[in-house]
Amino acid sequence: MSTREAQIREHVSNAYTKAVNSPGGSCCGGMHPQQKGTVVKFSGYEGTQLSELPADAVENSFGCGNPLAFSEVKQGDTVIDLGSGAGIDLLIAAKKTGPTGHVIGIDMTDAMIERATANIATAGVSDYVEVRKGLIEEMPVESGTVDWVISNCVINLSPEKDKVFAEIARVLKPGGRMLVSDIVVDNLPEELRRNQALYNSCVSGAVSEKDYLAGLRKAGLTDLQVRKRHVYDDCQLEALIESEIVEPSERKSGCGCGCSGIGDVDVAQMATRAAGKVASISVFAKKP
């Protein structure tokens, strides 16, 4: 691992530790920067689905979609959640696999692992749901043992996406499937690419949809499908960007979107420049 890659992972882990321990604010995908948990209302989760989960798992969800919405996970399956966070998708997967299945979360951030473990215990599924500390580029999982790989707005954060795609192919059984929600970008201005806060917010580290699919094909995965696509407008991007750049108490009032300027940074201008270039997608792939 290079120094740069290690630094990126440290910045990301610190940002998510801060987010999960904060009484307000949001991280990746936050649609209103002052309300934790608002993102799930915009990500394809059903209200009844969320009402059955521990509140902490819902409030500390920082995804950009519902990776299980279009999956066919069934009783007895083994499922891996990459970057499992506070555990929202682990618990939803557990309802599909039942106690005859096995759900494994992988996360590199201690604060997230602690939250997820507590939420798993609260939900009463500790016998068949677990979280393992590790990198999604080097999964602590045996080869060819997994029916489904899911992930919610995490692979974009990896500085070594080709390794993630190769690891997905390695751990899946023949015929195993992947369905992830993630962020892709196209023609993002270079100065935005260099912004670490935008990286933590799942924007500047993302690749294009074309390159994303090419990486999966290179790893040997087939039957690729983009099952859902949502392109962010400027107002949605504004909330997402601001949620990571500054603490709520430091924000200045601004335009009608709830936006602001931050010091010398015009968030509205950044969002306007990125609007139409950032999308959340749901991607399916299969191991031959």
N, C-alpha and C positions, 0 to 999 in steps of 0.2 A: 504494500500500500504506500503510495507516494505521500509526501508531506501535504500537498494540496488536497488530496482526497481525504486525508485524516482531518484536516482543518475544516473541510466542508461538512463532514459528518459531525464534528464537534459543534459547529455552529448550529446545525439542524437539531441535534440532540438538546442543546442548551435552549433553543427556541421552544421546543415542545415541552421541555421541563418547565419553563416559565409559563407556557400557556396552560398546562394542566394544573399548575399550582395557583393560577390567578383566579380571583373571584369574578373577574370580568374579562372582556376582550375575547379574541378568537384567534385561530391560526389558519391553517390552509382551508380555503373555501368559505371563510366566515362572511355571511351575507349582511351582518350588522355588527360592527366592531365592538359594540358595548354589551352584547348579549351572548354568553356562551350557550352553545347548543342550538342556536338559531339555524345553523347550516343544515341540520338534518331535515328541516321542513322543506328545503329546496333540493334535496338530493334523492328523492324517489322513495323514501321510506313511508310506510303507511302509519297513520296515527295509532291504530290498534296494535301494530307491531311494536311501536316504541313504548306504548303504555305498559307493556308486559315486561319491560326491561328495567334494571336498576337505573335510577335517575342519573347517577354519576356517569354511567357508560354513555348515556345520551348526551348529557351536558358537555362531555369532553370528547365528543366525536368531531374530528377535523377533516372529514373526507369531502369528496366532490361528487359522490354518487352512491348508489346502493348496489354493490357488486353481486349480491345474491338475487336481485330482482329478476334477472333473466337466466338464472342457472337452473339446473335440474338435479341439484344435490338431493340425495335420498337417504333413507334409513340405512345405517351401517357404513356409510362412506367415511373415508379419511379426508379431511380438509385442512389445508394450510392457509393461514391469513398472514400475508407479508406486511409488516409494519402494523401490528394489530392494535396498537394504541391502548385506549382504556377498555376495549373489548366489545364494542357494540356489535361488530360483525361476527365475532366469535360466538356470541350468545345467540344471534339469529341463526347462524350455521348449526349450532347445537340443537336447536328446535327441529331442524331438518334431518340431522343425522341420527338423533335419538341416542340413548345410552349404548346402543350396539355400535355406534360410530366412534370416531376420534377426531377432535378438533384441536389443532396446534397453532398457536400464535407465535410469531417471531418478531421481536422488537429489540432495538439496541439501547433504549432509554430506560434507565432504572425506574424513574418516576412513573412512566407508562406501564411498565411491568407490574409495579406495585398496585396501581389502580386496577389493572385488568384482573390480577389475581384476587383482589378483594371483591370485584364485581362478579367474578366467576363463582366465588364462594357464596355471595349473596343470592345468586341465581340457583344455587344448589346443583351445579353441574361439574363440580371438581373431579368427579370420577372419570370423566371422559373429555374434559377440556383443560388445556394447559397452555402456559406461555413459556417459551424458551428464549433466553437472551442470546442474541447473535446478529450477524449481518445478513441481509437478504442476498448479498453477493457470495456468501459462504454459508449456506443454510445448514443448521445442525439437525439434518434430517437424512435418513438413509435413502439411497437411490431406488427409484422404482416402487415407492410405497404409498403414493398419494393419488387419490381419485380426482380431487379438485384443488387448484390453487386460486385463491381470491386475493384481492388487495384493493384498498380504497385510497387513492390519491397519494401513493407512497413511492412508486417506482420512479416517478419524475424527479424525486429528491436524490436518487442515487447518482454518484459521479461516475459509476461504472455500469451503465445499463445493460451492455452486452453480457456482462457476467451474470446479471440478474436473470436475463432471458435464458442463458445457458443453464443456470441452476433450476429454473422452472422445468425445463426439459428433462433435466437429470432426475428430479425427485418424482415426477409424474410416472405412473404406471403406463404401459402401452395402452392406448385408448383413453388415458386420463385427460382431463380438460382444465382449461384456465379461463377465468372470467374476472377481469379487473376493471375498476373505474379509475381513470387517470386523467391528467391534464396534458394537452399537447398544444404547441404554439407554432405559428408560421410567420416568418418575417418580422420577428420581434426586434425593435431598435437595439443596437449594440449597447448603448449606455444602460438600458434596462436589463440587458443580459448580465451586466457586471454588478448589479445591485444584490447584495446578500439578503436583504430583507425580502426582496422579490423571490429569491431562491427559496427561502424558508416558507414563503407563501405559495409555493408550488408553481411559480410562473417561470422565472428566468432559467431554471435548470431543466425545463421540459424540452423535448425534441418535437419535431413535426410528426403529424400522423403518419406520413409516408415513411419516415425513418423509423418510427415505432414499429410499424408492421414489418418493415424490412429486417429489423433486429430480431423479431420473433421468427421470421422465416429462416434467417441465418442460423438460429439455434436449433432448427429442425422441426419446428412446430408447423402444423398445417391447418386447413379449414378455417382460415382467419376471417373473422367477421367483426365489423363495427356495428354493434347492435343498438347503440344510442349515441347521439351527439348533441351537445348543447354549447353554442357559441355565446360567450359572455359579452354583454353590452358594457358601455362605459360606466354606468352606475354600479353594476355588480362588481366590476373590476376595481372600482374606486374603494368600495368597502373592503374587498379582499386585500388590496395593497395597503391601505391605511391600518388594517388590523395588525400588521406585523411591524410597521415602521415606527410606531409611537405608542406609548401608553395612553389609555383613554383620558387620563387627567391632564395630559399635555396637548391634546388636540385643540385646534382652533376651529371656530365655527366657519362654515363655508357655504357651498351651494346646496340646492334642494335635495341632493342625493344623500345628504348627511355627511358630505365630504369635508375636507379642509386642506389648507396649506400647512406644511410642517417646516418651519424654518425657511430655508431657501428652496425646499422641495415643493413643487406644485403637484399634489397628488391627482387633482382633477385632470391636469394636463397629461400626466403619465398614463392615466386610465384612458383618456381619449386617444392617445397614440397607440395604446395596446388593444383597444376595442376592436372586435372582429378578428383578432389574431390569436386569441386564447380560447380553447374549448375544453370541455370535459367530455370524455368518450367512455363507452363501455365496450371492451374488446374481448372477444372470444377466440380461443385457439385450442388445438388438440394435438396430443402426441400420437404419432402413428403406431 
